[in-house]
Structures are given as C-alpha cells and as structure tokens.
Amino acid sequence: MDQRGMTRNELAKSIHTRFEVVDKWYRGDVSKIDLDILARICYVMGCTVEELLVYEAP
C-alpha cells in the first residue's frame, strides 16, 4: 500500500469496506479471511494473493 502511494482510508473506500477492516489487514491482525475482501484488495492493488499472505506454521 505504502509503495503504491495509497492510504488505508483510500483503499477502504476503493474496495467498498470499512477502514477498520483494512486497518486489521495492514496490522496483520486477521483471524478469518474474507475471500471477497481479499479479491478486491488484490484487484485494486494490482497484486497476487501470494504477495499479501504468508503462511506461518502453528
């Protein structure tokens, strides 16, 4: 997001969701993944799922 010059608020508006949702993604505080939100973020940011998510073993 920072590399693309977009604020969290701008991203939230562009994917039609609340700021709090984007803020949780930004902070890495996501416990459940909403695939619709994930797809919209990827579309707007021009990135892949692999660029957003990192697997961490339990």
CHARMM internal coordinates of N, CA and C (Angstrom, degrees):
IC EDIT
DIST 1 N 1 CA 1.4339
DIST 1 CA 1 C 1.5185
ANGL 1 N 1 CA 1 C 109.80
DIST 1 C 2 N 1.3194
ANGL 1 CA 1 C 2 N 115.75
DIHE 1 N 1 CA 1 C 2 N -50.33
DIST 2 N 2 CA 1.4574
ANGL 1 C 2 N 2 CA 119.67
DIHE 1 CA 1 C 2 N 2 CA -179.26
DIST 2 CA 2 C 1.5285
ANGL 2 N 2 CA 2 C 110.92
DIHE 1 C 2 N 2 CA 2 C -61.13
DIST 2 C 3 N 1.3308
ANGL 2 CA 2 C 3 N 116.58
DIHE 2 N 2 CA 2 C 3 N -38.84
DIST 3 N 3 CA 1.4628
ANGL 2 C 3 N 3 CA 121.02
DIHE 2 CA 2 C 3 N 3 CA -179.44
DIST 3 CA 3 C 1.5217
ANGL 3 N 3 CA 3 C 111.61
DIHE 2 C 3 N 3 CA 3 C -66.09
DIST 3 C 4 N 1.3041
ANGL 3 CA 3 C 4 N 116.85
DIHE 3 N 3 CA 3 C 4 N -26.07
DIST 4 N 4 CA 1.4619
ANGL 3 C 4 N 4 CA 120.70
DIHE 3 CA 3 C 4 N 4 CA -179.08
DIST 4 CA 4 C 1.5300
ANGL 4 N 4 CA 4 C 112.01
DIHE 3 C 4 N 4 CA 4 C -95.05
DIST 4 C 5 N 1.3175
ANGL 4 CA 4 C 5 N 117.32
DIHE 4 N 4 CA 4 C 5 N 1.67
DIST 5 N 5 CA 1.4546
ANGL 4 C 5 N 5 CA 121.47
DIHE 4 CA 4 C 5 N 5 CA 177.23
DIST 5 CA 5 C 1.5150
ANGL 5 N 5 CA 5 C 113.98
DIHE 4 C 5 N 5 CA 5 C 70.27
DIST 5 C 6 N 1.3260
ANGL 5 CA 5 C 6 N 117.07
DIHE 5 N 5 CA 5 C 6 N 30.32
DIST 6 N 6 CA 1.4593
ANGL 5 C 6 N 6 CA 121.66
DIHE 5 CA 5 C 6 N 6 CA -178.62
DIST 6 CA 6 C 1.5261
ANGL 6 N 6 CA 6 C 109.17
DIHE 5 C 6 N 6 CA 6 C -115.84
DIST 6 C 7 N 1.3145
ANGL 6 CA 6 C 7 N 116.43
DIHE 6 N 6 CA 6 C 7 N 134.65
DIST 7 N 7 CA 1.4578
ANGL 6 C 7 N 7 CA 120.24
DIHE 6 CA 6 C 7 N 7 CA 177.59
DIST 7 CA 7 C 1.5213
ANGL 7 N 7 CA 7 C 109.88
DIHE 6 C 7 N 7 CA 7 C -83.59
DIST 7 C 8 N 1.3195
ANGL 7 CA 7 C 8 N 116.04
DIHE 7 N 7 CA 7 C 8 N 165.17
DIST 8 N 8 CA 1.4619
ANGL 7 C 8 N 8 CA 120.36
DIHE 7 CA 7 C 8 N 8 CA 177.16
DIST 8 CA 8 C 1.5205
ANGL 8 N 8 CA 8 C 110.80
DIHE 7 C 8 N 8 CA 8 C -62.46
DIST 8 C 9 N 1.3120
ANGL 8 CA 8 C 9 N 116.29
DIHE 8 N 8 CA 8 C 9 N -37.55
DIST 9 N 9 CA 1.4598
ANGL 8 C 9 N 9 CA 120.32
DIHE 8 CA 8 C 9 N 9 CA 179.36
DIST 9 CA 9 C 1.5299
ANGL 9 N 9 CA 9 C 110.86
DIHE 8 C 9 N 9 CA 9 C -65.51
DIST 9 C 10 N 1.3283
ANGL 9 CA 9 C 10 N 116.97
DIHE 9 N 9 CA 9 C 10 N -42.66
DIST 10 N 10 CA 1.4639
ANGL 9 C 10 N 10 CA 120.66
DIHE 9 CA 9 C 10 N 10 CA 178.20
DIST 10 CA 10 C 1.5282
ANGL 10 N 10 CA 10 C 110.99
DIHE 9 C 10 N 10 CA 10 C -63.39
DIST 10 C 11 N 1.3329
ANGL 10 CA 10 C 11 N 116.73
DIHE 10 N 10 CA 10 C 11 N -41.19
DIST 11 N 11 CA 1.4619
ANGL 10 C 11 N 11 CA 120.06
DIHE 10 CA 10 C 11 N 11 CA 178.34
DIST 11 CA 11 C 1.5236
ANGL 11 N 11 CA 11 C 110.49
DIHE 10 C 11 N 11 CA 11 C -63.64
DIST 11 C 12 N 1.3228
ANGL 11 CA 11 C 12 N 116.77
DIHE 11 N 11 CA 11 C 12 N -44.90
DIST 12 N 12 CA 1.4658
ANGL 11 C 12 N 12 CA 120.38
DIHE 11 CA 11 C 12 N 12 CA 179.40
DIST 12 CA 12 C 1.5278
ANGL 12 N 12 CA 12 C 110.98
DIHE 11 C 12 N 12 CA 12 C -57.29
DIST 12 C 13 N 1.3163
ANGL 12 CA 12 C 13 N 116.41
DIHE 12 N 12 CA 12 C 13 N -44.77
DIST 13 N 13 CA 1.4663
ANGL 12 C 13 N 13 CA 119.85
DIHE 12 CA 12 C 13 N 13 CA 179.27
DIST 13 CA 13 C 1.5224
ANGL 13 N 13 CA 13 C 111.38
DIHE 12 C 13 N 13 CA 13 C -65.42
DIST 13 C 14 N 1.3293
ANGL 13 CA 13 C 14 N 117.20
DIHE 13 N 13 CA 13 C 14 N -40.41
DIST 14 N 14 CA 1.4664
ANGL 13 C 14 N 14 CA 119.95
DIHE 13 CA 13 C 14 N 14 CA -175.81
DIST 14 CA 14 C 1.5283
ANGL 14 N 14 CA 14 C 112.87
DIHE 13 C 14 N 14 CA 14 C -71.72
DIST 14 C 15 N 1.3366
ANGL 14 CA 14 C 15 N 117.87
DIHE 14 N 14 CA 14 C 15 N -24.21
DIST 15 N 15 CA 1.4721
ANGL 14 C 15 N 15 CA 119.88
DIHE 14 CA 14 C 15 N 15 CA 177.37
DIST 15 CA 15 C 1.5289
ANGL 15 N 15 CA 15 C 111.59
DIHE 14 C 15 N 15 CA 15 C -104.11
DIST 15 C 16 N 1.3210
ANGL 15 CA 15 C 16 N 116.09
DIHE 15 N 15 CA 15 C 16 N 7.46
DIST 16 N 16 CA 1.4704
ANGL 15 C 16 N 16 CA 122.63
DIHE 15 CA 15 C 16 N 16 CA 174.85
DIST 16 CA 16 C 1.5276
ANGL 16 N 16 CA 16 C 112.52
DIHE 15 C 16 N 16 CA 16 C 59.24
DIST 16 C 17 N 1.3231
ANGL 16 CA 16 C 17 N 115.09
DIHE 16 N 16 CA 16 C 17 N 53.98
DIST 17 N 17 CA 1.4636
ANGL 16 C 17 N 17 CA 120.14
DIHE 16 CA 16 C 17 N 17 CA 176.20
DIST 17 CA 17 C 1.5226
ANGL 17 N 17 CA 17 C 108.96
DIHE 16 C 17 N 17 CA 17 C -142.22
DIST 17 C 18 N 1.3078
ANGL 17 CA 17 C 18 N 115.57
DIHE 17 N 17 CA 17 C 18 N 175.42
DIST 18 N 18 CA 1.4610
ANGL 17 C 18 N 18 CA 120.54
DIHE 17 CA 17 C 18 N 18 CA -178.90
DIST 18 CA 18 C 1.5281
ANGL 18 N 18 CA 18 C 110.93
DIHE 17 C 18 N 18 CA 18 C -78.25
DIST 18 C 19 N 1.3271
ANGL 18 CA 18 C 19 N 115.65
DIHE 18 N 18 CA 18 C 19 N 152.20
DIST 19 N 19 CA 1.4605
ANGL 18 C 19 N 19 CA 122.27
DIHE 18 CA 18 C 19 N 19 CA 177.51
DIST 19 CA 19 C 1.5215
ANGL 19 N 19 CA 19 C 110.91
DIHE 18 C 19 N 19 CA 19 C -56.67
DIST 19 C 20 N 1.3291
ANGL 19 CA 19 C 20 N 117.00
DIHE 19 N 19 CA 19 C 20 N -39.43
DIST 20 N 20 CA 1.4641
ANGL 19 C 20 N 20 CA 121.52
DIHE 19 CA 19 C 20 N 20 CA -177.17
DIST 20 CA 20 C 1.5286
ANGL 20 N 20 CA 20 C 112.10
DIHE 19 C 20 N 20 CA 20 C -59.47
DIST 20 C 21 N 1.3178
ANGL 20 CA 20 C 21 N 116.64
DIHE 20 N 20 CA 20 C 21 N -35.13
DIST 21 N 21 CA 1.4687
ANGL 20 C 21 N 21 CA 120.88
DIHE 20 CA 20 C 21 N 21 CA 178.88
DIST 21 CA 21 C 1.5277
ANGL 21 N 21 CA 21 C 109.77
DIHE 20 C 21 N 21 CA 21 C -65.32
DIST 21 C 22 N 1.3152
ANGL 21 CA 21 C 22 N 116.73
DIHE 21 N 21 CA 21 C 22 N -48.51
DIST 22 N 22 CA 1.4658
ANGL 21 C 22 N 22 CA 121.29
DIHE 21 CA 21 C 22 N 22 CA 179.31
DIST 22 CA 22 C 1.5238
ANGL 22 N 22 CA 22 C 110.22
DIHE 21 C 22 N 22 CA 22 C -65.06
DIST 22 C 23 N 1.3098
ANGL 22 CA 22 C 23 N 117.10
DIHE 22 N 22 CA 22 C 23 N -38.95
DIST 23 N 23 CA 1.4615
ANGL 22 C 23 N 23 CA 120.92
DIHE 22 CA 22 C 23 N 23 CA -179.87
DIST 23 CA 23 C 1.5261
ANGL 23 N 23 CA 23 C 111.30
DIHE 22 C 23 N 23 CA 23 C -61.92
DIST 23 C 24 N 1.3234
ANGL 23 CA 23 C 24 N 117.33
DIHE 23 N 23 CA 23 C 24 N -39.54
DIST 24 N 24 CA 1.4714
ANGL 23 C 24 N 24 CA 120.39
DIHE 23 CA 23 C 24 N 24 CA 177.12
DIST 24 CA 24 C 1.5250
ANGL 24 N 24 CA 24 C 110.91
DIHE 23 C 24 N 24 CA 24 C -63.14
DIST 24 C 25 N 1.3258
ANGL 24 CA 24 C 25 N 117.22
DIHE 24 N 24 CA 24 C 25 N -43.39
DIST 25 N 25 CA 1.4666
ANGL 24 C 25 N 25 CA 120.62
DIHE 24 CA 24 C 25 N 25 CA 176.82
DIST 25 CA 25 C 1.5255
ANGL 25 N 25 CA 25 C 109.75
DIHE 24 C 25 N 25 CA 25 C -61.00
DIST 25 C 26 N 1.3156
ANGL 25 CA 25 C 26 N 116.73
DIHE 25 N 25 CA 25 C 26 N -43.88
DIST 26 N 26 CA 1.4675
ANGL 25 C 26 N 26 CA 122.10
DIHE 25 CA 25 C 26 N 26 CA -177.98
DIST 26 CA 26 C 1.5311
ANGL 26 N 26 CA 26 C 110.92
DIHE 25 C 26 N 26 CA 26 C -60.60
DIST 26 C 27 N 1.3198
ANGL 26 CA 26 C 27 N 116.74
DIHE 26 N 26 CA 26 C 27 N -40.93
DIST 27 N 27 CA 1.4674
ANGL 26 C 27 N 27 CA 121.94
DIHE 26 CA 26 C 27 N 27 CA -178.97
DIST 27 CA 27 C 1.5275
ANGL 27 N 27 CA 27 C 112.79
DIHE 26 C 27 N 27 CA 27 C -83.81
DIST 27 C 28 N 1.3291
ANGL 27 CA 27 C 28 N 117.47
DIHE 27 N 27 CA 27 C 28 N -6.60
DIST 28 N 28 CA 1.4624
ANGL 27 C 28 N 28 CA 120.65
DIHE 27 CA 27 C 28 N 28 CA -178.66
DIST 28 CA 28 C 1.5112
ANGL 28 N 28 CA 28 C 112.68
DIHE 27 C 28 N 28 CA 28 C 74.53
DIST 28 C 29 N 1.3278
ANGL 28 CA 28 C 29 N 116.27
DIHE 28 N 28 CA 28 C 29 N 28.96
DIST 29 N 29 CA 1.4589
ANGL 28 C 29 N 29 CA 122.49
DIHE 28 CA 28 C 29 N 29 CA -176.06
DIST 29 CA 29 C 1.5350
ANGL 29 N 29 CA 29 C 110.69
DIHE 28 C 29 N 29 CA 29 C -107.88
DIST 29 C 30 N 1.3262
ANGL 29 CA 29 C 30 N 116.61
DIHE 29 N 29 CA 29 C 30 N 48.62
DIST 30 N 30 CA 1.4604
ANGL 29 C 30 N 30 CA 121.68
DIHE 29 CA 29 C 30 N 30 CA -177.49
DIST 30 CA 30 C 1.5213
ANGL 30 N 30 CA 30 C 108.73
DIHE 29 C 30 N 30 CA 30 C -108.15
DIST 30 C 31 N 1.3366
ANGL 30 CA 30 C 31 N 116.38
DIHE 30 N 30 CA 30 C 31 N 121.89
DIST 31 N 31 CA 1.4633
ANGL 30 C 31 N 31 CA 119.48
DIHE 30 CA 30 C 31 N 31 CA 179.44
DIST 31 CA 31 C 1.5300
ANGL 31 N 31 CA 31 C 111.65
DIHE 30 C 31 N 31 CA 31 C -98.01
DIST 31 C 32 N 1.3301
ANGL 31 CA 31 C 32 N 116.79
DIHE 31 N 31 CA 31 C 32 N -30.58
DIST 32 N 32 CA 1.4649
ANGL 31 C 32 N 32 CA 121.93
DIHE 31 CA 31 C 32 N 32 CA 176.79
DIST 32 CA 32 C 1.5237
ANGL 32 N 32 CA 32 C 107.88
DIHE 31 C 32 N 32 CA 32 C -128.02
DIST 32 C 33 N 1.3188
ANGL 32 CA 32 C 33 N 115.37
DIHE 32 N 32 CA 32 C 33 N 138.84
DIST 33 N 33 CA 1.4585
ANGL 32 C 33 N 33 CA 119.78
DIHE 32 CA 32 C 33 N 33 CA -177.77
DIST 33 CA 33 C 1.5239
ANGL 33 N 33 CA 33 C 109.74
DIHE 32 C 33 N 33 CA 33 C -99.48
DIST 33 C 34 N 1.3121
ANGL 33 CA 33 C 34 N 115.71
DIHE 33 N 33 CA 33 C 34 N 121.72
DIST 34 N 34 CA 1.4614
ANGL 33 C 34 N 34 CA 122.15
DIHE 33 CA 33 C 34 N 34 CA 173.40
DIST 34 CA 34 C 1.5291
ANGL 34 N 34 CA 34 C 106.13
DIHE 33 C 34 N 34 CA 34 C -87.79
DIST 34 C 35 N 1.3238
ANGL 34 CA 34 C 35 N 116.79
DIHE 34 N 34 CA 34 C 35 N 111.48
DIST 35 N 35 CA 1.4626
ANGL 34 C 35 N 35 CA 120.74
DIHE 34 CA 34 C 35 N 35 CA -174.77
DIST 35 CA 35 C 1.5238
ANGL 35 N 35 CA 35 C 112.70
DIHE 34 C 35 N 35 CA 35 C -63.17
DIST 35 C 36 N 1.3181
ANGL 35 CA 35 C 36 N 117.24
DIHE 35 N 35 CA 35 C 36 N -30.41
DIST 36 N 36 CA 1.4612
ANGL 35 C 36 N 36 CA 120.43
DIHE 35 CA 35 C 36 N 36 CA 177.38
DIST 36 CA 36 C 1.5260
ANGL 36 N 36 CA 36 C 110.19
DIHE 35 C 36 N 36 CA 36 C -65.80
DIST 36 C 37 N 1.3245
ANGL 36 CA 36 C 37 N 116.77
DIHE 36 N 36 CA 36 C 37 N -45.31
DIST 37 N 37 CA 1.4674
ANGL 36 C 37 N 37 CA 121.15
DIHE 36 CA 36 C 37 N 37 CA 177.90
DIST 37 CA 37 C 1.5251
ANGL 37 N 37 CA 37 C 109.52
DIHE 36 C 37 N 37 CA 37 C -63.10
DIST 37 C 38 N 1.3238
ANGL 37 CA 37 C 38 N 116.83
DIHE 37 N 37 CA 37 C 38 N -44.74
DIST 38 N 38 CA 1.4632
ANGL 37 C 38 N 38 CA 121.49
DIHE 37 CA 37 C 38 N 38 CA 179.44
DIST 38 CA 38 C 1.5295
ANGL 38 N 38 CA 38 C 110.71
DIHE 37 C 38 N 38 CA 38 C -57.83
DIST 38 C 39 N 1.3133
ANGL 38 CA 38 C 39 N 117.01
DIHE 38 N 38 CA 38 C 39 N -45.91
DIST 39 N 39 CA 1.4664
ANGL 38 C 39 N 39 CA 121.20
DIHE 38 CA 38 C 39 N 39 CA 179.96
DIST 39 CA 39 C 1.5222
ANGL 39 N 39 CA 39 C 111.27
DIHE 38 C 39 N 39 CA 39 C -63.40
DIST 39 C 40 N 1.3268
ANGL 39 CA 39 C 40 N 116.85
DIHE 39 N 39 CA 39 C 40 N -41.29
DIST 40 N 40 CA 1.4675
ANGL 39 C 40 N 40 CA 120.01
DIHE 39 CA 39 C 40 N 40 CA 179.95
DIST 40 CA 40 C 1.5252
ANGL 40 N 40 CA 40 C 111.44
DIHE 39 C 40 N 40 CA 40 C -66.65
DIST 40 C 41 N 1.3372
ANGL 40 CA 40 C 41 N 117.01
DIHE 40 N 40 CA 40 C 41 N -40.26
DIST 41 N 41 CA 1.4681
ANGL 40 C 41 N 41 CA 120.33
DIHE 40 CA 40 C 41 N 41 CA 177.71
DIST 41 CA 41 C 1.5303
ANGL 41 N 41 CA 41 C 109.50
DIHE 40 C 41 N 41 CA 41 C -61.64
DIST 41 C 42 N 1.3201
ANGL 41 CA 41 C 42 N 116.81
DIHE 41 N 41 CA 41 C 42 N -47.14
DIST 42 N 42 CA 1.4683
ANGL 41 C 42 N 42 CA 120.74
DIHE 41 CA 41 C 42 N 42 CA 179.83
DIST 42 CA 42 C 1.5276
ANGL 42 N 42 CA 42 C 111.11
DIHE 41 C 42 N 42 CA 42 C -59.60
DIST 42 C 43 N 1.3079
ANGL 42 CA 42 C 43 N 116.59
DIHE 42 N 42 CA 42 C 43 N -43.17
DIST 43 N 43 CA 1.4640
ANGL 42 C 43 N 43 CA 120.86
DIHE 42 CA 42 C 43 N 43 CA -179.12
DIST 43 CA 43 C 1.5273
ANGL 43 N 43 CA 43 C 111.17
DIHE 42 C 43 N 43 CA 43 C -62.65
DIST 43 C 44 N 1.3221
ANGL 43 CA 43 C 44 N 116.54
DIHE 43 N 43 CA 43 C 44 N -50.33
DIST 44 N 44 CA 1.4641
ANGL 43 C 44 N 44 CA 121.14
DIHE 43 CA 43 C 44 N 44 CA -176.85
DIST 44 CA 44 C 1.5260
ANGL 44 N 44 CA 44 C 111.53
DIHE 43 C 44 N 44 CA 44 C -68.02
DIST 44 C 45 N 1.3335
ANGL 44 CA 44 C 45 N 116.57
DIHE 44 N 44 CA 44 C 45 N -39.01
DIST 45 N 45 CA 1.4656
ANGL 44 C 45 N 45 CA 120.39
DIHE 44 CA 44 C 45 N 45 CA -177.28
DIST 45 CA 45 C 1.5265
ANGL 45 N 45 CA 45 C 112.26
DIHE 44 C 45 N 45 CA 45 C -84.26
DIST 45 C 46 N 1.3214
ANGL 45 CA 45 C 46 N 117.35
DIHE 45 N 45 CA 45 C 46 N -10.96
DIST 46 N 46 CA 1.4583
ANGL 45 C 46 N 46 CA 120.23
DIHE 45 CA 45 C 46 N 46 CA -179.68
DIST 46 CA 46 C 1.5204
ANGL 46 N 46 CA 46 C 112.44
DIHE 45 C 46 N 46 CA 46 C 65.43
DIST 46 C 47 N 1.3360
ANGL 46 CA 46 C 47 N 115.23
DIHE 46 N 46 CA 46 C 47 N 42.78
DIST 47 N 47 CA 1.4627
ANGL 46 C 47 N 47 CA 119.66
DIHE 46 CA 46 C 47 N 47 CA -178.20
DIST 47 CA 47 C 1.5232
ANGL 47 N 47 CA 47 C 109.94
DIHE 46 C 47 N 47 CA 47 C -132.45
DIST 47 C 48 N 1.3218
ANGL 47 CA 47 C 48 N 115.61
DIHE 47 N 47 CA 47 C 48 N 177.36
DIST 48 N 48 CA 1.4608
ANGL 47 C 48 N 48 CA 121.20
DIHE 47 CA 47 C 48 N 48 CA 178.79
DIST 48 CA 48 C 1.5227
ANGL 48 N 48 CA 48 C 109.80
DIHE 47 C 48 N 48 CA 48 C -104.33
DIST 48 C 49 N 1.3144
ANGL 48 CA 48 C 49 N 115.31
DIHE 48 N 48 CA 48 C 49 N 165.97
DIST 49 N 49 CA 1.4642
ANGL 48 C 49 N 49 CA 121.21
DIHE 48 CA 48 C 49 N 49 CA 177.04
DIST 49 CA 49 C 1.5287
ANGL 49 N 49 CA 49 C 109.99
DIHE 48 C 49 N 49 CA 49 C -58.90
DIST 49 C 50 N 1.3301
ANGL 49 CA 49 C 50 N 116.18
DIHE 49 N 49 CA 49 C 50 N -40.52
DIST 50 N 50 CA 1.4639
ANGL 49 C 50 N 50 CA 120.91
DIHE 49 CA 49 C 50 N 50 CA -178.44
DIST 50 CA 50 C 1.5246
ANGL 50 N 50 CA 50 C 112.50
DIHE 49 C 50 N 50 CA 50 C -60.93
DIST 50 C 51 N 1.3169
ANGL 50 CA 50 C 51 N 116.95
DIHE 50 N 50 CA 50 C 51 N -27.69
DIST 51 N 51 CA 1.4589
ANGL 50 C 51 N 51 CA 120.43
DIHE 50 CA 50 C 51 N 51 CA 178.69
DIST 51 CA 51 C 1.5293
ANGL 51 N 51 CA 51 C 111.89
DIHE 50 C 51 N 51 CA 51 C -76.99
DIST 51 C 52 N 1.3186
ANGL 51 CA 51 C 52 N 116.94
DIHE 51 N 51 CA 51 C 52 N -19.41
DIST 52 N 52 CA 1.4638
ANGL 51 C 52 N 52 CA 120.84
DIHE 51 CA 51 C 52 N 52 CA -178.26
DIST 52 CA 52 C 1.5195
ANGL 52 N 52 CA 52 C 113.32
DIHE 51 C 52 N 52 CA 52 C -98.25
DIST 52 C 53 N 1.3258
ANGL 52 CA 52 C 53 N 116.80
DIHE 52 N 52 CA 52 C 53 N -34.96
DIST 53 N 53 CA 1.4606
ANGL 52 C 53 N 53 CA 120.57
DIHE 52 CA 52 C 53 N 53 CA -172.99
DIST 53 CA 53 C 1.5214
ANGL 53 N 53 CA 53 C 111.73
DIHE 52 C 53 N 53 CA 53 C -109.17
DIST 53 C 54 N 1.3192
ANGL 53 CA 53 C 54 N 115.13
DIHE 53 N 53 CA 53 C 54 N 141.00
DIST 54 N 54 CA 1.4575
ANGL 53 C 54 N 54 CA 121.94
DIHE 53 CA 53 C 54 N 54 CA 176.27
DIST 54 CA 54 C 1.5195
ANGL 54 N 54 CA 54 C 107.56
DIHE 53 C 54 N 54 CA 54 C -127.98
DIST 54 C 55 N 1.3267
ANGL 54 CA 54 C 55 N 116.59
DIHE 54 N 54 CA 54 C 55 N 127.67
DIST 55 N 55 CA 1.4610
ANGL 54 C 55 N 55 CA 120.58
DIHE 54 CA 54 C 55 N 55 CA 178.60
DIST 55 CA 55 C 1.5217
ANGL 55 N 55 CA 55 C 109.48
DIHE 54 C 55 N 55 CA 55 C -77.45
DIST 55 C 56 N 1.3309
ANGL 55 CA 55 C 56 N 115.63
DIHE 55 N 55 CA 55 C 56 N 130.64
DIST 56 N 56 CA 1.4599
ANGL 55 C 56 N 56 CA 121.99
DIHE 55 CA 55 C 56 N 56 CA 174.62
DIST 56 CA 56 C 1.5183
ANGL 56 N 56 CA 56 C 107.50
DIHE 55 C 56 N 56 CA 56 C -123.05
DIST 56 C 57 N 1.3112
ANGL 56 CA 56 C 57 N 116.34
DIHE 56 N 56 CA 56 C 57 N 121.88
DIST 57 N 57 CA 1.4661
ANGL 56 C 57 N 57 CA 120.59
DIHE 56 CA 56 C 57 N 57 CA 179.82
DIST 57 CA 57 C 1.5222
ANGL 57 N 57 CA 57 C 110.14
DIHE 56 C 57 N 57 CA 57 C -63.12
DIST 57 C 58 N 1.3398
ANGL 57 CA 57 C 58 N 116.60
DIHE 57 N 57 CA 57 C 58 N 143.86
DIST 58 N 58 CA 1.4762
ANGL 57 C 58 N 58 CA 119.67
DIHE 57 CA 57 C 58 N 58 CA -179.30
DIST 58 CA 58 C 1.5153
ANGL 58 N 58 CA 58 C 112.44
DIHE 57 C 58 N 58 CA 58 C -67.98
END
COOR INIT
IC SEED 1 N 1 CA 1 C
IC BUILD
